Amino acid sequence: MLRIHVVETMVKALLSLAIVAGLAAAGASADMMGGHTSGPFTGVKANTGTVSFSKFNGRLVLTLSDDFVVPDTPDPHWQVVDSQGTVYQLDRLKAKNDKYNKSITLPSYIHDVAKVQSWCAFAETLLGEAPFDKPMM
């Protein structure tokens, strides 16, 4: 009987530890806001996919959907427009080996995002944009 009680106590302790670890992990992402997705990209070259917005550890993060297609242009970049209409050209979309930068952590000087744009820095042309219903902060 004592052996069964010890085993039950250990199982309960391990389950409690697992729950605490899960809550700690959730706490690490407690600052993460999910479920904020833009409208679809529309434009001359970027017209598939959406962007999701999240906040992690106080930083704004944008992530392209799996169906986003990087425009076939010489130098496509991430670009965001804030609620005041200020445009920020950011990193390149294309990376090495035909891969692309699917997510980007925004610099601290960008406080909100009204829409995300795909911009060709070479041709200085807007390729497409995905607006949010309201500015994401």
N, C-alpha and C positions, 0 to 999 in steps of 0.2 A: 504494500500500500504506500509506504513512504517513497519507494522508487517511482511509482506512478505520479505521486504528488510533486516530486522533484522535476520529473519530466514535464508535467503540465506547467509548472512554474517557469521552467526554462523556455518552453514554447511561448508562453505569454510574454516573457521578457523579450524574446527575439522578435515577436510580432510588434511589441511596443517600440522596440528599437527601429524596426523597419518603418513603422508609422512616423516616428520622430524624424528619421532620415528623409522620408518622403516629404514631410512638412518643411524640413530645412531646405530641401531642394525647391519646393514650392515657394518658400520664403525668398530664396535666391532669385526667383523669377516673379516675386510678388509685384515688382515694379514693372512687370511686362504686361502691356495691354495688347490683347489680340482681337481679332475679328474686325479690324478696320481695313477694308479693302477698297481700293479706288474703283472708279468706273473703268471700262475697257480703254486701252490705248486706241486712239484714232489719229490718223495722219497719213502722209504720203508714203512713208516707208515703215512706220511702226504702227501696226493696227491689229495686233493680237496680244492677248494677255492683260494682266492687271498688276497692281502693286499693293502689297500689304504693308501696313504701318505698325510698328511696335515700339515700345519704350522699354529699354533694359538698362538698369543701373543709371537711370537719368539721361541716357543717350538715346537719340532717335535713330531707328533702324528701318530701312526700306528694303523690301525683298520682292523680286519679280516672280510672277507665277510661272509654273512649269511650262505653260503654253506660250510664254513670251518668246518671240523670235527676234534675235538681234538683227537690226537692219543691215543689209549688205551695202555699207558705205565705208569710205576710207577711215573715218575716225569717230565712231559713235561714242557719245559720252552720256553719263547721268547728268541731268540738270533738274533743279527743283525751283519752284516759284512759291514764295511765301504769301501770307494773307495780305501783305502790303503791295504785292506785285514785284518785289525784288527777285531777280533771277540769279541763281547760283549755279555756275558750271562746275561740275565735280569730276570724279574719276572717269576713266575710259570704261566703256561697257565691255569691250573685247579684251581678253587676256591672251596669254600664249596658248599655243596648241589648239586653236579653234574653240577655246572655252571662253566663258564670259563671267563677269563679276555680277553674280545673281543678287547679292545683298551689298548694302553699303551703310556704314554708320556715319551719320551726318556730323559735320563739324559743330562744335558747341555754339558758334555764332548764328546758326540757323535754329530759330526758336519754334517755327511751325512750318507746315507744308500744305499748300493748297492744291498743288498738282505736281506731278512728276513728268518730266519730258525726256525724250530721246533726242539728242542734239548732235549733228555732225559738225565737229570743230573744224574740219578741213574745209567744207563747203559753207560753213556758217549758216546752216539750214536746220529748221525745226523738222524732225522726222515724224514726230507724233507725241501725243500727251495723254496722260491718264489723270483726270481730276478726282478729287475727293469731294464728298457731299458737303463737308465743312472742313475748315483747316484743322489738320492734325497737330497736336501739341504734345 
